[in-house]
Every structure is written in structure tokens, then in C-alpha cells.
Amino acid sequence: MTWISGHLGDIWRLTVQHAVLAAIPLVLGLIVSIPLGWAAARSRRLVPVALAGTGLLYTIPSLALFILMPLILGTKILDPVNVIVAMTIYTVALLVRTVVDGLGSVPSHVDAAARAMGLGAFRRLVTVQLPLAVPVIAAGLRVAAVSNVSIVSVASLIGVSQLGDLLVDGYNRDIPGELWAGIVGCLVLALLFDLLIQGLARLLTPWLRADSRSSARRLAPADAPRDVGVAA
């Protein structure tokens, strides 16, 4: 605790840097995954190809990918862009399957009704399919967020500063307080990401809240009858 209280400024700075490196790829990965997942979901032949391809991307070791990024992008080894691009690749690898599953969860009769109303493929995606797929996509996004927070810490090994610095330095110098600060910081950050995604999902699906309230009212016990006095 003594080490933590004396380094609160450093912990906060590294936490902000960690959050940025984990959040930006999460947003970019979602933006890329939606059209890829939509294209795959529209063709049964593309589904196994897309899922197998993105699954292979996730098998690339994170440290190797971080080191390869400067060679591919032409950036410096300490440039945070390397981490952002690498983490975006990992996020896409996780979310394409989620988008495909989410779009597949949309009831066929709902999609058929939207088509009968004259909605084109893109309008059905934006106004019908994606809103109904939000719960499934949000579940996958929560997994990707926690994964990003964890993997970003590896970037400390190539010199990109974030909470992983506390883990590496605390281990090398045998400082338990610094080590625990890094561990707890990553856990808290992952929890905040998870709560934020859950909150956004609830805001985007107001009909689910209405359904839950209606179900609660239907399941509520009827008011007990009042005692009726008996005349003597």
C-alpha cells in the first residue's frame, strides 16, 4: 500500500493509456466486423470461410504480432499505432463470429416482414437486424473488451507504456505493491468496460426492458382479498 499511495499519479496515467489502447481497437473492430459478419451471414458458403479465417487470426501470438506491426506498417517499434492495429485484428477475429450469430438470431418471420414492406438489404440491416442482434453482439463485445484489456498488457515487453509496465517492473524488481497495482488496475478496467457495454446494450434495447416489466406484472401475485367482517 505504501508503494501505491506514493505512485497514484503514475498508476492513473498508465490506466488511461491502457484504456485508450484497449478501447480504440474495440470500436474499430466492431466497425470492421459488422460488414464482414453481414456479408458472411448472407451466404452460407462464406460463413465457414469467414469463421475459420478470423479464428486463425486469433491464434497469432500477441507479442509476435506486436513485433511484426512496425515491419508491416513502417512505424517505429514504440509507436502505439502498432498495438492499436494488432488489437483491432484480434477484436475482428472475435467479433465476426459474434455478428454472424447475432444476425442469425433475428427471427426469420421478422426479416420476411421487413422485406415485404419493401426494405432493401442495407435498410433491413440497419433498422431491423442490427437492433435485434444487439444482445448477442453485446455479449461478444464484452468478451472482446476483457480480452483486449488482458492482451494489451503484453505490449509492455516492446516498450509501449500502460498497466503492463507495473506487472513487468513489479516482477523484475520484486515490488509486491507495484505488481498488485497492475493486477487490480487491469481487473477494474475490465469490469468498467463490461459495465459500460452492458449499459449501452440496455439503452439500445428499450423494448427488452418493457418486456421484462410486463412479464413481472403478469407474474406478480394477485392482491390478497381484504378481510370482511362478519356481522354478529
Beta strands, then each sheet from edge to edge (+ up, - down):
end
